[in-house]
């Protein structure tokens, strides 16, 4: 297996980047992990840690710390159509444990990054990647700028874009190749922590409204996370997150009840979402994508962080087989990625077409309420077939 004294450079220390660093260090590979921010920090996310993630956390040595961090253990998810009718999906239907964990990204990411440091990854936080070093149309490293303004170049055996939907390194690669990577914004996401919500513990609730949906669950510190995704057209004519939440309260009976006394703990975080599904591969060899940089799955499936962590495990497995030989790795990883995640992304895409139309959503809720077996089948098809933490 080809080896190199040069490190594997990962940009982005979210769940995909930090868990990849941990798995590569288990192979005794040198790792440099670059993160733009200083942790802990708030991050826009549904903050739903699917039960399958807990098996990955056990393998990475952080499960006990995650469970002790104060998040809510979620035993079921309830989907509410505007008139108040609902269907529930018990967490144990996902086939990997009795509960999910609702924990802030600030705390979860901090735990993973600290573990990466302890296992020997070289961590550069408050550091931005400003460019790529490209030789013979292959990425051979990155150029960075630290918070104090100093710059440096880091040579790499392979480079990984784990910067999420921003896809910072992939856009740099596309620019180098003379390709445009800008996409029109189709959706927008908002998130804030709230107090004063009327929500039972142990439950994640999803609320449908015309053009979007919202999710609510408790995290640590007696706060609840409200995160929603809406068509960008709802922001026309001066619309903002507060206006969309007002629409949510007016349209969805259950949301009106749970949020009637809610108060924001911090300002809204916002992000644009151009598209869902598998993203195009980087235009230059030697650069690989994990997490939301590789694909974005609909948040209502509750499997976004699972896919991030699974994609990191998959890339680690491929590197274990091929080493850092880009010619082999650049063929193996994309093929296995599509094999692993293609079906669940297609299923979530079909469900999205229902979720954004309240008439279809209400009909789907009525249909699904008639059959536990049907709901179970739909839930499983947004996941892998069984536990896949060890490949």
N, C-alpha and C positions, 0 to 999 in steps of 0.2 A: 504494500500500500504506500503510495507516494507521501512523503512527509516533507515538512519545511520548518526551518527555524523561525520563519516569519509568523506573526500571529494571525489568527482569524479576527478581522475587525468587524464589530457589530455596532451599528448606529441605531440608538433607541433602546432604552432600558425599561420598557414596559414589560408585560408578561411574556411576550414572544422573545424579545431580546435578552432579558435576564435569564429566562429559563433555558434558552439556547446556550448562553454562556455557561450555565451550570452543567448542562449535559456535555458540552465540549471539554470542560475541565475534568469531567469524569473519564474522558479519553486521554487525559494528560496533554491536551493540545493548548498551546499558548493563545490567550484571548485578550483582546482589547475591547472594552465596552464603553462607548461614547454616548453621553446623555446631555441634551441641551439644557435641562433644568437642574435645580437643586432639589432633591427629595427631602421630605414629603411635599407634594404639590397636588392641587386639585386637578382632576382629569375628567373630561366629559365621557361618561360611560353609564350604562345601565347598572353596573356594579352587581351583577348577578353572576355568581361563580357556580357554574353547573356542577352537580355532584361528581361527574367524571373527572373534573379538575382536581378533586381531593386526592385521587389515586396518583395523579402526576405530582402533586405537592408532596405526597409521602415519598415517592422516588427521589425527589429533589431535596428531601430533608427539612421541609418547612411546614408540613401539615399541622403539627401541634401548635406552632406559632400562629398560623393562620386562624385556627379554631379558637385560640386564646385571645384574639385581638378584639373581641367584643361585637362582632357582626351578628346579624340575625340568622338563625337557621331556618331556611324556607322549606316547608313541607308540601306546599302546593302553589300553583299559579292559577289565578282566576281571570278569565277573559270576559269583559263586560261590554255588551253592545249598548247603544245609546239609551234604549228604553229600560235598561236595568237587568235584562235577562243575562245569565252568565253560564259558562261552562268551566269546569275545573280540570286541571292536569296535575295529578299527584306527582311529586318529584321522583318517587321510586319507580315510575314508569320509564324513566330514562335508563334504568338497568344498572346503575353503578352506585347505589347508596340511597338511604332514606331521605336525605336532605341536601339542599343546595346551601350556599353561604352568600349572604348579602353583606358585603364589606366594601368600604370606600377604596377607590383606586389609590388614594393617597397612602393608605396603610398597606394595602396588598403589594403595591409596587415597591414600597420601601423595604418590606420584608424580603422580597425577591432580590432586590439590588444588594442589600446587606449580605445575603447569602452568597451572591456572586463574588463580592469582595472577599468574603472569608475563604472561599474555595480557590482563590488565587487569580481571579480575573483582574487585569489592570483597568481600573475605572477612571474615566475622565468625565466628571460631571461639570455642569455649567460650561459646556464646550459644544461648539457648533461645527458641523462639517460644511466647509465652504467650497470644496472642489474635489474632484477625483484625479488620481494619477493614472493615466491610461497609456499603456505601451502595447504596440502590436494589436490594437483594438481589444485589449483585455485590461480590466481594472486591476491595478497593482498596488493600490493604496489610496489614502484620503489626505486631504489638506484640512487642517482644523484651525479654529480661532477660539482661544480661551476667554473667560469673562474679563480678564485683565488686558485684553487686546493682543496678547502675544500669539504668534502663529507657529505652526509646525507641520511637518509631513510625517505620516505614519505609513510605513510599507506594510503590505498585507499579502498573505498567501491567497486568501479569498476574502471578499467583503460582503456584508449582509445588510440589507436595508430593512430595519425594524422600526421605522419612523411612523408607522401607522398610515392613516389616510393621506397624510402630507406627502408621503413617498419622496422624501427629500433627495435621496441618492439616486433613485430611479429617474427623477426629473433631470438631475445633473447628467446622468448617462444619456438620456434622450437628447438633451441639449448638445452634448458632445457629438452625437450621431446625426445632428441636424434634423431631429424629429420633434414635432410638437406633442406635448403630453397634457395640455390644458383641456379640460372638459367643462361643459356647461353645468352649472349647479342645478340639480334636480330636486334635492331635498335639503333640509336643514335640521340639525339636531340641537336641542337645548337641554341643559341639566342644571339643577340647583338642589341643595339640601334644604329641607324644611323642618320646622317644628309645628306642633299643633295639628297634625293630621289624625283623622279618625280611622285608623287602620289596625286590624288585628295583627299581632306578631305571628311570625311563622308563615306569612302569606305574601306573595307578590301579586299585585293586581295590575291588569292591562286594560286600558280604557280606549275604545274606538271613538273617533269623531271624523267628520268629513275631511278627507285629505291627510289624515295622520292617525297616530295612536300614541299613548303615553303609558309609562310603567312606573309603579310606585312600590317601594319596599323600604323597610327599616334597615339602616346600617348601624354603626356603632354610635355611642354617645346620645342615645334617645333622639336621633335625627333620622329622617326618611329621605330617600333619594327619589326625586321626580325627574325622569328623563323622557323626552319625547322626540319623535321624528315626524316631520310634516313636509308636505310639498312646499317648495320654495315660493310658489305663487301666493301662498297665504301671507307672505311678508310684503306683498304689494300695498301701495297706498299708505306707507308709513307703519305697517304692521311690525310687531315685535313679539318677544316671548310672552310678556304679560298679556298682550292682546290674544295670543293663541290659547293661553291658559284660560282666559275668560271665555273663549269660544268652547273650549273643552268642558268647562263647568256648565255652560248653557246647553250643550248638546248631549252630554252623558250624565244620566241621573246619578249613577254611583260616584263618579268623579265629583259631582256637586256636593255630595254628602261627605266624602272623605277629605275634601280640600277646603271646606267652607271656613275653617278657622286657621288655615295654614299660613305660616310666615316664613319668608326666605331667610336662611342663615347667611347667605352670600349672594352676590350678583349672579345672574345667569352666565353660564359658559355656553358658547355657541360654536358650531362647526358646520361647514357645508359638506354635503355628500353628493358627489357627481353621479355615482352609479353603484350598482350592486354586482356581485359575482366575481369571477376570477379576473384579475387585472392582466394586462399584457406583460410579458416577460421584459426585463430590462434590455435595452438596445445593444448593450455591450457585454461580452462574456466576462466572467469573473465576479459578477454581482448577482446576488440571490435575494429573494424577498421572503419574509415570514410575517405572520400576523395580518393586520389590515393592509399592509403594503402589498401582500400577495392576493388577498380577496377580502371582500366585505360582505358578511351575511346579515340578513335582516335582524335587528336587535330583538324583535318580539320572539324569536326562536330561543333566546337565552343561551345561545351557543357561541357567541362571539369570542369570549375569552377562552373557551374550550378549543376553538379552531386555532387561536393564536398559539396556545401552548402545544397543541397537537402538531401544528406546522413546524414549530421549533424542534420537536422530537423527531419528526420525519426528516428534516434537513440533517439533524445530528446523525440519524441512522444512515443516511446516504453518504455523509462524510466518512463514517466509520467503514463503509464498504469501498469507497473510491479514493479516500484520502483527499488531498487538496488539488487533485488533477482536474482542471476545469473542463477539459474535453469530455470526460466521462460524467462528471457531476452535472454539467449543464444539460445533459440528456436525461440522466436518471431522475433528478429531483423534480423537474416539471411534469414528467410523465407520471410519477407516483403521486404527485400532488393532485393532479386531475383525477386520477383513479380513486384517491381517498376522499376528496371533497366535492367532486362534481355532482353527485346525486343530491346531496343535502342542499347544495346551492340551487339546484333546479327546483327542488321541492319548496324551498323558502321563497323562490321567485313566484311560484304559483300562488302560494299563500299571501304574498304581498299584494297581488292583484285583487284579492278579496278584502284584505285589511284596509285598503284605502278607499273602498266604496262602502259606505255605511249600509246601503240596502243589501249588498252581497254579504257583508259581514254579519248582519242580523240574521239572514237566511242560514249562513254557515253555523252560527251559534245554535239556532234552532235544530239544525240537522245533527250537529255533533252532540247535543244534549241527549239525543235519543240512544246513543251507543257508546258505552265505555270502550268497547273493542275498537271502534273507529277512531276515537280520540287517541287511544294508545298507539295505534298504527301511525297516525299523523305525527305524534310526538316523536316516535322512534325514528321516523324518516328525516328528521332534522338533525339526527345524530349519526355516529358510526354504528355499525352492527356489533354491539358489544364493546367491552373495555379494550382500548387500544393504546394504553400508556406504554406497554412494552412491545416493541415491534420485532 
